[in-house]
């Protein structure tokens, strides 16, 4: 069975990941699942997530193995997530890359200018003010992506077209495999 494509959208809160994921899902011909970090946080509750590092590890492992399972079963998956700089997220991201070493992964960084992030954050009203700016300034530091999509410089249709072009170039997807080989010591 051919493995499903995994499209990871990594970006700050309010950068447009969820909007991109839904629009991309609508444009893809094959059945495509969207899995978001927020959905997995809802499953265990923010309080349990914040209680212990083990709960965080369990959450990420569950999400990652779910993504792998869907891909291994031939299902396409769009992942809406946030990986920040720092030892913990870097280790989680490297582990994720190692887990998916034999799966087709398109790794995209979703960017948005800070002023626009702050505007969207205020408009949404469901996130702590300043979270988007903080996350934007602390995205993981290896800067290894197959492409960068800036939702503040291009409208939704242009962003989706950029991703669809990348989906047709699967043989060029190398970023996530590079992450598996990065030393984090």
Secondary structure, DSSP 4 states (H G I P E B T S, - for coil): -PPPPEEEEEE-TTSSHHHHHHHHHHH-SS-EEEEEHHHHHHHH-HHHHHH-HHHHHHHHHHHHHHHHHHHHTT-EEEEEE--BSSHHHHHHHHHHHHHTTTS-EEEEEEE--HHHHHHHHHHH-SS-TTHHHHHHHTB-TT---SEEEETTTS-HHHHHHHHHHHHTTGGG--HHHHHHT----
